[in-house]
């Protein structure tokens, strides 16, 4: 699968994130200290938009019920405050920077 350009590096400042529709997927791209990571934007617990959550270093907290995910690995670090179900890890995507373009690989 080829790399798909989603943004310019200047579009996502350090400590911030943005959501992009890529095909049938919603993907969050986060800038952690100048390094870019891409994961699914929808929480695996109750489909909350992670891009509306809080990013602290590499950890994103879902705004709906507080599940926490590591944006560099997709691993769920803690479940929701409301235990309706246990969230799973998030799918991650390969990120490449070419010039000033952020590209991700989506299967």
N, CA, C and O atoms as a Tinker XYZ file with bonds, in Angstrom:
   428  protein
     1  N      0.847000   -1.180000    0.000000    73     2
     2  CA     0.000000    0.000000    0.000000    64     1     3
     3  C      0.888000    1.237000    0.000000    63     2     4     5
     4  O      1.952000    1.243000    0.619000    81     3
     5  N      0.461000    2.261000   -0.679000    73     3     6
     6  CA     1.260000    3.475000   -0.793000    64     5     7
     7  C      1.002000    4.420000    0.375000    63     6     8     9
     8  O      0.032000    4.284000    1.120000    81     7
     9  N      1.891000    5.359000    0.499000    73     7    10
    10  CA     1.765000    6.375000    1.535000    64     9    11
    11  C      0.793000    7.455000    1.053000    63    10    12    13
    12  O      0.807000    7.836000   -0.117000    81    11
    13  N     -0.053000    7.944000    1.972000    73    11    14
    14  CA    -1.045000    8.965000    1.647000    64    13    15
    15  C     -0.716000   10.234000    2.429000    63    14    16    17
    16  O     -0.584000   10.198000    3.652000    81    15
    17  N     -0.584000   11.356000    1.718000    73    15    18
    18  CA    -0.310000   12.619000    2.398000    64    17    19
    19  C     -1.573000   13.098000    3.098000    63    18    20    21
    20  O     -2.647000   13.156000    2.499000    81    19
    21  N     -1.429000   13.444000    4.386000    73    19    22
    22  CA    -2.583000   13.931000    5.146000    64    21    23
    23  C     -2.432000   15.381000    5.593000    63    22    24    25
    24  O     -3.428000   16.065000    5.829000    81    23
    25  N     -1.183000   15.857000    5.711000    73    23    26
    26  CA    -0.980000   17.217000    6.219000    64    25    27
    27  C      0.458000   17.654000    5.965000    63    26    28    29
    28  O      1.289000   16.889000    5.476000    81    27
    29  N      0.715000   18.896000    6.311000    73    27    30
    30  CA     2.072000   19.444000    6.328000    64    29    31
    31  C      2.538000   19.432000    7.782000    63    30    32    33
    32  O      1.718000   19.506000    8.697000    81    31
    33  N      3.832000   19.341000    7.996000    73    31    34
    34  CA     4.340000   19.290000    9.368000    64    33    35
    35  C      3.966000   20.541000   10.165000    63    34    36    37
    36  O      3.822000   20.480000   11.386000    81    35
    37  N      3.809000   21.664000    9.483000    73    35    38
    38  CA     3.450000   22.903000   10.173000    64    37    39
    39  C      1.974000   22.934000   10.581000    63    38    40    41
    40  O      1.570000   23.792000   11.365000    81    39
    41  N      1.161000   22.000000   10.054000    73    39    42
    42  CA    -0.264000   21.946000   10.401000    64    41    43
    43  C     -0.515000   21.385000   11.799000    63    42    44    45
    44  O     -1.559000   21.637000   12.401000    81    43
    45  N      0.460000   20.618000   12.311000    73    43    46
    46  CA     0.283000   19.972000   13.615000    64    45    47
    47  C      1.486000   20.335000   14.478000    63    46    48    49
    48  O      2.549000   19.726000   14.360000    81    47
    49  N      1.316000   21.316000   15.333000    73    47    50
    50  CA     2.414000   21.814000   16.162000    64    49    51
    51  C      2.730000   20.824000   17.288000    63    50    52    53
    52  O      1.875000   20.014000   17.646000    81    51
    53  N      3.935000   20.875000   17.849000    73    51    54
    54  CA     4.283000   19.968000   18.946000    64    53    55
    55  C      3.255000   20.048000   20.083000    63    54    56    57
    56  O      2.853000   21.130000   20.509000    81    55
    57  N      2.846000   18.870000   20.554000    73    55    58
    58  CA     1.864000   18.793000   21.632000    64    57    59
    59  C      0.427000   18.851000   21.164000    63    58    60    61
    60  O     -0.496000   18.881000   21.979000    81    59
    61  N      0.226000   18.866000   19.829000    73    59    62
    62  CA    -1.143000   18.920000   19.312000    64    61    63
    63  C     -1.425000   17.705000   18.432000    63    62    64    65
    64  O     -0.549000   16.876000   18.185000    81    63
    65  N     -2.666000   17.623000   17.968000    73    63    66
    66  CA    -3.089000   16.493000   17.142000    64    65    67
    67  C     -4.229000   16.940000   16.245000    63    66    68    69
    68  O     -4.892000   17.943000   16.509000    81    67
    69  N     -4.447000   16.172000   15.171000    73    67    70
    70  CA    -5.535000   16.447000   14.244000    64    69    71
    71  C     -6.088000   15.140000   13.732000    63    70    72    73
    72  O     -5.388000   14.130000   13.665000    81    71
    73  N     -7.370000   15.175000   13.368000    73    71    74
    74  CA    -8.043000   14.012000   12.821000    64    73    75
    75  C     -8.194000   14.163000   11.307000    63    74    76    77
    76  O     -8.434000   15.259000   10.800000    81    75
    77  N     -8.050000   13.047000   10.599000    73    75    78
    78  CA    -8.176000   13.032000    9.149000    64    77    79
    79  C     -9.022000   11.847000    8.725000    63    78    80    81
    80  O     -8.920000   10.762000    9.297000    81    79
    81  N     -9.861000   12.059000    7.717000    73    79    82
    82  CA   -10.600000   10.970000    7.096000    64    81    83
    83  C     -9.744000   10.433000    5.965000    63    82    84    85
    84  O     -9.421000   11.156000    5.022000    81    83
    85  N     -9.380000    9.174000    6.062000    73    83    86
    86  CA    -8.564000    8.522000    5.042000    64    85    87
    87  C     -9.318000    7.273000    4.597000    63    86    88    89
    88  O     -9.360000    6.273000    5.313000    81    87
    89  N     -9.906000    7.341000    3.418000    73    87    90
    90  CA   -10.761000    6.247000    2.976000    64    89    91
    91  C    -11.935000    6.127000    3.921000    63    90    92    93
    92  O    -12.644000    7.105000    4.158000    81    91
    93  N    -12.148000    4.949000    4.460000    73    91    94
    94  CA   -13.249000    4.737000    5.403000    64    93    95
    95  C    -12.795000    4.807000    6.858000    63    94    96    97
    96  O    -13.538000    4.415000    7.757000    81    95
    97  N    -11.578000    5.304000    7.097000    73    95    98
    98  CA   -11.032000    5.369000    8.451000    64    97    99
    99  C    -10.888000    6.809000    8.909000    63    98   100   101
   100  O    -10.661000    7.721000    8.114000    81    99
   101  N    -11.030000    6.985000   10.226000    73    99   102
   102  CA   -10.754000    8.263000   10.879000    64   101   103
   103  C     -9.442000    8.074000   11.624000    63   102   104   105
   104  O     -9.351000    7.240000   12.525000    81   103
   105  N     -8.424000    8.846000   11.248000    73   103   106
   106  CA    -7.085000    8.648000   11.807000    64   105   107
   107  C     -6.609000    9.922000   12.486000    63   106   108   109
   108  O     -6.733000   11.023000   11.949000    81   107
   109  N     -6.063000    9.742000   13.679000    73   107   110
   110  CA    -5.517000   10.846000   14.457000    64   109   111
   111  C     -4.010000   10.880000   14.254000    63   110   112   113
   112  O     -3.341000    9.853000   14.364000    81   111
   113  N     -3.476000   12.059000   13.958000    73   111   114
   114  CA    -2.034000   12.253000   13.860000    64   113   115
   115  C     -1.636000   13.196000   14.992000    63   114   116   117
   116  O     -2.172000   14.296000   15.121000    81   115
   117  N     -0.687000   12.744000   15.806000    73   115   118
   118  CA    -0.230000   13.532000   16.953000    64   117   119
   119  C      1.247000   13.881000   16.779000    63   118   120   121
   120  O      2.039000   13.083000   16.279000    81   119
   121  N      1.593000   15.095000   17.206000    73   119   122
   122  CA     2.972000   15.559000   17.190000    64   121   123
   123  C      3.468000   15.557000   18.632000    63   122   124   125
   124  O      3.033000   16.360000   19.458000    81   123
   125  N      4.388000   14.639000   18.913000    73   123   126
   126  CA     4.955000   14.529000   20.260000    64   125   127
   127  C      6.424000   14.935000   20.172000    63   126   128   129
   128  O      7.279000   14.152000   19.757000    81   127
   129  N      6.696000   16.170000   20.571000    73   127   130
   130  CA     8.069000   16.667000   20.553000    64   129   131
   131  C      8.714000   16.649000   19.178000    63   130   132   133
   132  O      9.920000   16.431000   19.063000    81   131
   133  N      7.925000   16.876000   18.132000    73   131   134
   134  CA     8.459000   16.896000   16.779000    64   133   135
   135  C      8.417000   15.554000   16.063000    63   134   136   137
   136  O      8.765000   15.470000   14.885000    81   135
   137  N      7.992000   14.502000   16.762000    73   135   138
   138  CA     7.839000   13.185000   16.148000    64   137   139
   139  C      6.344000   12.923000   15.964000    63   138   140   141
   140  O      5.542000   13.181000   16.862000    81   139
   141  N      5.986000   12.412000   14.798000    73   139   142
   142  CA     4.580000   12.220000   14.458000    64   141   143
   143  C      4.169000   10.754000   14.589000    63   142   144   145
   144  O      4.904000    9.845000   14.203000    81   143
   145  N      2.965000   10.552000   15.149000    73   143   146
   146  CA     2.400000    9.216000   15.322000    64   145   147
   147  C      0.968000    9.229000   14.799000    63   146   148   149
   148  O      0.292000   10.256000   14.851000    81   147
   149  N      0.507000    8.082000   14.294000    73   147   150
   150  CA    -0.851000    7.986000   13.775000    64   149   151
   151  C     -1.538000    6.751000   14.356000    63   150   152   153
   152  O     -0.994000    5.647000   14.326000    81   151
   153  N     -2.761000    6.963000   14.891000    73   151   154
   154  CA    -3.585000    5.869000   15.420000    64   153   155
   155  C     -5.030000    6.122000   15.002000    63   154   156   157
   156  O     -5.372000    7.206000   14.530000    81   155
   157  N     -5.874000    5.103000   15.183000    73   155   158
   158  CA    -7.309000    5.302000   14.942000    64   157   159
   159  C     -7.793000    6.426000   15.837000    63   158   160   161
   160  O     -7.352000    6.549000   16.980000    81   159
   161  N     -8.694000    7.241000   15.325000    73   159   162
   162  CA    -9.216000    8.374000   16.089000    64   161   163
   163  C    -10.371000    7.977000   16.999000    63   162   164   165
   164  O    -10.680000    8.710000   17.939000    81   163
   165  N    -11.017000    6.843000   16.751000    73   163   166
   166  CA   -12.174000    6.454000   17.550000    64   165   167
   167  C    -11.761000    5.506000   18.667000    63   166   168   169
   168  O    -11.127000    4.479000   18.425000    81   167
   169  N    -12.127000    5.863000   19.888000    73   167   170
   170  CA   -11.801000    5.049000   21.055000    64   169   171
   171  C    -12.395000    3.647000   20.893000    63   170   172   173
   172  O    -13.528000    3.494000   20.437000    81   171
   173  N    -11.636000    2.651000   21.261000    73   171   174
   174  CA   -12.089000    1.265000   21.148000    64   173   175
   175  C    -13.131000    0.911000   22.204000    63   174   176   177
   176  O    -13.723000   -0.166000   22.140000    81   175
   177  N    -13.365000    1.782000   23.161000    73   175   178
   178  CA   -14.348000    1.527000   24.210000    64   177   179
   179  C    -15.753000    1.904000   23.760000    63   178   180   181
   180  O    -16.639000    1.051000   23.715000    81   179
   181  N    -15.966000    3.179000   23.427000    73   179   182
   182  CA   -17.314000    3.645000   23.076000    64   181   183
   183  C    -17.285000    4.622000   21.904000    63   182   184   185
   184  O    -18.174000    5.461000   21.756000    81   183
   185  N    -16.261000    4.501000   21.082000    73   183   186
   186  CA   -16.135000    5.282000   19.848000    64   185   187
   187  C    -16.060000    6.796000   20.046000    63   186   188   189
   188  O    -16.484000    7.553000   19.173000    81   187
   189  N    -15.528000    7.241000   21.180000    73   187   190
   190  CA   -15.308000    8.673000   21.390000    64   189   191
   191  C    -14.211000    9.165000   20.466000    63   190   192   193
   192  O    -13.278000    8.425000   20.152000    81   191
   193  N    -14.319000   10.416000   20.026000    73   191   194
   194  CA   -13.290000   11.014000   19.175000    64   193   195
   195  C    -12.064000   11.346000   20.016000    63   194   196   197
   196  O    -12.078000   12.302000   20.792000    81   195
   197  N    -11.004000   10.555000   19.861000    73   195   198
   198  CA    -9.790000   10.809000   20.631000    64   197   199
   199  C     -9.208000   12.179000   20.320000    63   198   200   201
   200  O     -8.576000   12.797000   21.177000    81   199
   201  N     -9.419000   12.658000   19.094000    73   199   202
   202  CA    -8.889000   13.968000   18.703000    64   201   203
   203  C     -9.510000   15.105000   19.515000    63   202   204   205
   204  O     -8.984000   16.218000   19.522000    81   203
   205  N    -10.609000   14.839000   20.188000    73   203   206
   206  CA   -11.237000   15.843000   21.065000    64   205   207
   207  C    -10.794000   15.662000   22.514000    63   206   208   209
   208  O    -11.236000   16.386000   23.407000    81   207
   209  N     -9.914000   14.686000   22.734000    73   207   210
   210  CA    -9.410000   14.410000   24.082000    64   209   211
   211  C     -8.200000   15.259000   24.411000    63   210   212   213
   212  O     -7.938000   16.281000   23.776000    81   211
   213  N     -7.467000   14.810000   25.422000    73   211   214
   214  CA    -6.306000   15.560000   25.906000    64   213   215
   215  C     -5.043000   14.758000   25.628000    63   214   216   217
   216  O     -4.965000   13.573000   25.955000    81   215
   217  N     -4.047000   15.417000   25.015000    73   215   218
   218  CA    -2.755000   14.799000   24.737000    64   217   219
   219  C     -1.735000   15.327000   25.728000    63   218   220   221
   220  O     -1.504000   16.533000   25.816000    81   219
   221  N     -1.122000   14.411000   26.476000    73   219   222
   222  CA    -0.050000   14.761000   27.416000    64   221   223
   223  C      1.122000   13.849000   27.104000    63   222   224   225
   224  O      1.057000   12.638000   27.317000    81   223
   225  N      2.193000   14.441000   26.596000    73   223   226
   226  CA     3.340000   13.695000   26.109000    64   225   227
   227  C      2.832000   12.693000   25.075000    63   226   228   229
   228  O      2.280000   13.119000   24.060000    81   227
   229  N      2.988000   11.388000   25.280000    73   227   230
   230  CA     2.530000   10.389000   24.312000    64   229   231
   231  C      1.173000    9.795000   24.682000    63   230   232   233
   232  O      0.704000    8.877000   24.009000    81   231
   233  N      0.543000   10.293000   25.726000    73   231   234
   234  CA    -0.701000    9.694000   26.223000    64   233   235
   235  C     -1.899000   10.556000   25.849000    63   234   236   237
   236  O     -1.940000   11.754000   26.128000    81   235
   237  N     -2.880000    9.909000   25.205000    73   235   238
   238  CA    -4.120000   10.599000   24.873000    64   237   239
   239  C     -5.235000   10.021000   25.737000    63   238   240   241
   240  O     -5.348000    8.807000   25.908000    81   239
   241  N     -6.059000   10.925000   26.278000    73   239   242
   242  CA    -7.181000   10.522000   27.124000    64   241   243
   243  C     -8.474000   10.775000   26.369000    63   242   244   245
   244  O     -8.717000   11.880000   25.884000    81   243
   245  N     -9.296000    9.746000   26.273000    73   243   246
   246  CA   -10.575000    9.855000   25.584000    64   245   247
   247  C    -11.484000   10.818000   26.349000    63   246   248   249
   248  O    -11.593000   10.725000   27.571000    81   247
   249  N    -12.139000   11.745000   25.638000    73   247   250
   250  CA   -12.989000   12.719000   26.315000    64   249   251
   251  C    -14.293000   12.120000   26.850000    63   250   252   253
   252  O    -14.938000   12.729000   27.704000    81   251
   253  N    -14.687000   10.962000   26.373000    73   251   254
   254  CA   -15.955000   10.367000   26.813000    64   253   255
   255  C    -15.876000    9.736000   28.196000    63   254   256   257
   256  O    -16.610000   10.125000   29.104000    81   255
   257  N    -14.981000    8.756000   28.355000    73   255   258
   258  CA   -14.948000    8.011000   29.613000    64   257   259
   259  C    -13.553000    7.874000   30.222000    63   258   260   261
   260  O    -13.386000    7.183000   31.227000    81   259
   261  N    -12.550000    8.525000   29.624000    73   259   262
   262  CA   -11.234000    8.593000   30.249000    64   261   263
   263  C    -10.260000    7.475000   29.936000    63   262   264   265
   264  O     -9.223000    7.381000   30.592000    81   263
   265  N    -10.550000    6.621000   28.959000    73   263   266
   266  CA    -9.564000    5.603000   28.572000    64   265   267
   267  C     -8.300000    6.309000   28.100000    63   266   268   269
   268  O     -8.362000    7.389000   27.511000    81   267
   269  N     -7.147000    5.683000   28.366000    73   267   270
   270  CA    -5.868000    6.284000   27.998000    64   269   271
   271  C     -5.121000    5.355000   27.042000    63   270   272   273
   272  O     -5.070000    4.140000   27.232000    81   271
   273  N     -4.538000    5.976000   25.999000    73   271   274
   274  CA    -3.801000    5.233000   24.980000    64   273   275
   275  C     -2.452000    5.892000   24.743000    63   274   276   277
   276  O     -2.321000    7.114000   24.812000    81   275
   277  N     -1.444000    5.059000   24.461000    73   275   278
   278  CA    -0.128000    5.546000   24.070000    64   277   279
   279  C     -0.163000    5.748000   22.549000    63   278   280   281
   280  O     -0.333000    4.779000   21.809000    81   279
   281  N     -0.006000    6.983000   22.075000    73   279   282
   282  CA    -0.106000    7.246000   20.636000    64   281   283
   283  C      1.062000    6.645000   19.851000    63   282   284   285
   284  O      0.961000    6.477000   18.636000    81   283
   285  N      2.157000    6.324000   20.520000    73   283   286
   286  CA     3.307000    5.762000   19.807000    64   285   287
   287  C      3.161000    4.265000   19.560000    63   286   288   289
   288  O      3.783000    3.721000   18.648000    81   287
   289  N      2.336000    3.597000   20.373000    73   287   290
   290  CA     2.182000    2.143000   20.244000    64   289   291
   291  C      0.737000    1.707000   20.037000    63   290   292   293
   292  O      0.488000    0.599000   19.562000    81   291
   293  N     -0.219000    2.566000   20.386000    73   291   294
   294  CA    -1.630000    2.205000   20.331000    64   293   295
   295  C     -2.111000    1.418000   21.542000    63   294   296   297
   296  O     -3.290000    1.076000   21.630000    81   295
   297  N     -1.220000    1.132000   22.462000    73   295   298
   298  CA    -1.577000    0.313000   23.625000    64   297   299
   299  C     -2.510000    1.069000   24.564000    63   298   300   301
   300  O     -2.282000    2.235000   24.886000    81   299
   301  N     -3.573000    0.377000   24.997000    73   299   302
   302  CA    -4.495000    0.933000   25.983000    64   301   303
   303  C     -3.839000    0.819000   27.353000    63   302   304   305
   304  O     -3.555000   -0.283000   27.823000    81   303
   305  N     -3.599000    1.957000   27.989000    73   303   306
   306  CA    -2.912000    1.982000   29.279000    64   305   307
   307  C     -3.870000    1.870000   30.453000    63   306   308   309
   308  O     -3.511000    1.339000   31.505000    81   307
   309  N     -5.092000    2.372000   30.276000    73   307   310
   310  CA    -6.102000    2.240000   31.325000    64   309   311
   311  C     -7.479000    2.327000   30.698000    63   310   312   313
   312  O     -7.688000    2.986000   29.679000    81   311
   313  N     -8.397000    1.650000   31.333000    73   311   314
   314  CA    -9.757000    1.584000   30.819000    64   313   315
   315  C    -10.580000    2.788000   31.209000    63   314   316   317
   316  O    -10.075000    3.732000   31.818000    81   315
   317  N    -11.853000    2.750000   30.854000    73   315   318
   318  CA   -12.745000    3.884000   31.104000    64   317   319
   319  C    -13.112000    4.024000   32.572000    63   318   320   321
   320  O    -13.042000    3.073000   33.351000    81   319
   321  N    -13.509000    5.251000   32.926000    73   319   322
   322  CA   -14.006000    5.496000   34.281000    64   321   323
   323  C    -15.314000    4.747000   34.488000    63   322   324   325
   324  O    -15.618000    4.297000   35.592000    81   323
   325  N    -16.086000    4.620000   33.411000    73   323   326
   326  CA   -17.346000    3.872000   33.449000    64   325   327
   327  C    -17.070000    2.535000   32.782000    63   326   328   329
   328  O    -16.834000    2.485000   31.574000    81   327
   329  N    -17.094000    1.477000   33.530000    73   327   330
   330  CA   -16.675000    0.161000   33.026000    64   329   331
   331  C    -17.777000   -0.568000   32.264000    63   330   332   333
   332  O    -18.263000   -1.604000   32.718000    81   331
   333  N    -18.175000   -0.036000   31.109000    73   331   334
   334  CA   -19.157000   -0.717000   30.267000    64   333   335
   335  C    -18.511000   -1.894000   29.540000    63   334   336   337
   336  O    -19.117000   -2.954000   29.384000    81   335
   337  N    -17.300000   -1.691000   29.110000    73   335   338
   338  CA   -16.511000   -2.740000   28.472000    64   337   339
   339  C    -15.057000   -2.318000   28.519000    63   338   340   341
   340  O    -14.746000   -1.139000   28.683000    81   339
   341  N    -14.180000   -3.276000   28.375000    73   339   342
   342  CA   -12.748000   -2.968000   28.405000    64   341   343
   343  C    -12.286000   -2.581000   27.003000    63   342   344   345
   344  O    -12.504000   -3.333000   26.053000    81   343
   345  N    -11.653000   -1.420000   26.864000    73   343   346
   346  CA   -11.177000   -1.020000   25.539000    64   345   347
   347  C    -10.014000   -1.906000   25.081000    63   346   348   349
   348  O     -9.274000   -2.458000   25.895000    81   347
   349  N     -9.876000   -2.022000   23.792000    73   347   350
   350  CA    -8.766000   -2.756000   23.192000    64   349   351
   351  C     -7.712000   -1.752000   22.776000    63   350   352   353
   352  O     -7.929000   -0.542000   22.833000    81   351
   353  N     -6.569000   -2.266000   22.357000    73   351   354
   354  CA    -5.523000   -1.389000   21.832000    64   353   355
   355  C     -5.997000   -0.755000   20.533000    63   354   356   357
   356  O     -6.851000   -1.308000   19.840000    81   355
   357  N     -5.442000    0.404000   20.207000    73   355   358
   358  CA    -5.755000    1.102000   18.968000    64   357   359
   359  C     -4.829000    0.617000   17.859000    63   358   360   361
   360  O     -3.675000    0.268000   18.106000    81   359
   361  N     -5.346000    0.600000   16.641000    73   359   362
   362  CA    -4.504000    0.301000   15.485000    64   361   363
   363  C     -3.607000    1.508000   15.231000    63   362   364   365
   364  O     -4.055000    2.650000   15.327000    81   363
   365  N     -2.354000    1.257000   14.912000    73   363   366
   366  CA    -1.415000    2.331000   14.591000    64   365   367
   367  C     -1.070000    2.261000   13.109000    63   366   368   369
   368  O     -1.294000    1.245000   12.450000    81   367
   369  N     -0.521000    3.357000   12.600000    73   367   370
   370  CA    -0.176000    3.457000   11.188000    64   369   371
   371  C      1.232000    4.004000   11.045000    63   370   372   373
   372  O      1.659000    4.860000   11.819000    81   371
   373  N      1.940000    3.509000   10.061000    73   371   374
   374  CA     3.284000    3.990000    9.781000    64   373   375
   375  C      3.209000    5.438000    9.297000    63   374   376   377
   376  O      2.358000    5.789000    8.481000    81   375
   377  N      4.112000    6.269000    9.814000    73   375   378
   378  CA     4.178000    7.681000    9.429000    64   377   379
   379  C      5.534000    7.942000    8.797000    63   378   380   381
   380  O      6.563000    7.489000    9.298000    81   379
   381  N      5.525000    8.676000    7.693000    73   379   382
   382  CA     6.768000    9.120000    7.063000    64   381   383
   383  C      6.681000   10.624000    6.826000    63   382   384   385
   384  O      5.629000   11.158000    6.474000    81   383
   385  N      7.806000   11.282000    7.028000    73   383   386
   386  CA     7.904000   12.705000    6.722000    64   385   387
   387  C      8.757000   12.825000    5.463000    63   386   388   389
   388  O      9.902000   12.374000    5.429000    81   387
   389  N      8.185000   13.436000    4.438000    73   387   390
   390  CA     8.913000   13.673000    3.185000    64   389   391
   391  C      8.867000   15.166000    2.917000    63   390   392   393
   392  O      7.823000   15.723000    2.577000    81   391
   393  N     10.025000   15.806000    3.075000    73   391   394
   394  CA    10.062000   17.258000    2.964000    64   393   395
   395  C      9.228000   17.850000    4.097000    63   394   396   397
   396  O      9.542000   17.652000    5.271000    81   395
   397  N      8.168000   18.573000    3.749000    73   395   398
   398  CA     7.289000   19.117000    4.785000    64   397   399
   399  C      5.943000   18.386000    4.825000    63   398   400   401
   400  O      4.993000   18.875000    5.436000    81   399
   401  N      5.856000   17.228000    4.182000    73   399   402
   402  CA     4.605000   16.469000    4.119000    64   401   403
   403  C      4.578000   15.335000    5.143000    63   402   404   405
   404  O      5.569000   14.634000    5.345000    81   403
   405  N      3.421000   15.172000    5.781000    73   403   406
   406  CA     3.187000   14.023000    6.665000    64   405   407
   407  C      2.405000   13.004000    5.846000    63   406   408   409
   408  O      1.329000   13.301000    5.328000    81   407
   409  N      2.958000   11.805000    5.737000    73   407   410
   410  CA     2.299000   10.732000    4.995000    64   409   411
   411  C      2.105000    9.543000    5.920000    63   410   412   413
   412  O      2.948000    9.236000    6.763000    81   411
   413  N      0.952000    8.873000    5.734000    73   411   414
   414  CA     0.682000    7.680000    6.526000    64   413   415
   415  C      0.365000    6.521000    5.590000    63   414   416   417
   416  O     -0.102000    6.705000    4.466000    81   415
   417  N      0.636000    5.321000    6.097000    73   415   418
   418  CA     0.363000    4.108000    5.336000    64   417   419
   419  C     -0.878000    3.454000    5.936000    63   418   420   421
   420  O     -0.888000    3.074000    7.107000    81   419
   421  N     -1.928000    3.329000    5.117000    73   419   422
   422  CA    -3.176000    2.739000    5.564000    64   421   423
   423  C     -3.420000    1.476000    4.761000    63   422   424   425
   424  O     -3.394000    1.493000    3.531000    81   423
   425  N     -3.656000    0.382000    5.467000    73   423   426
   426  CA    -3.913000   -0.902000    4.780000    64   425   427
   427  C     -5.338000   -0.985000    4.304000    63   426   428
   428  O     -5.732000   -1.987000    3.708000    81   427
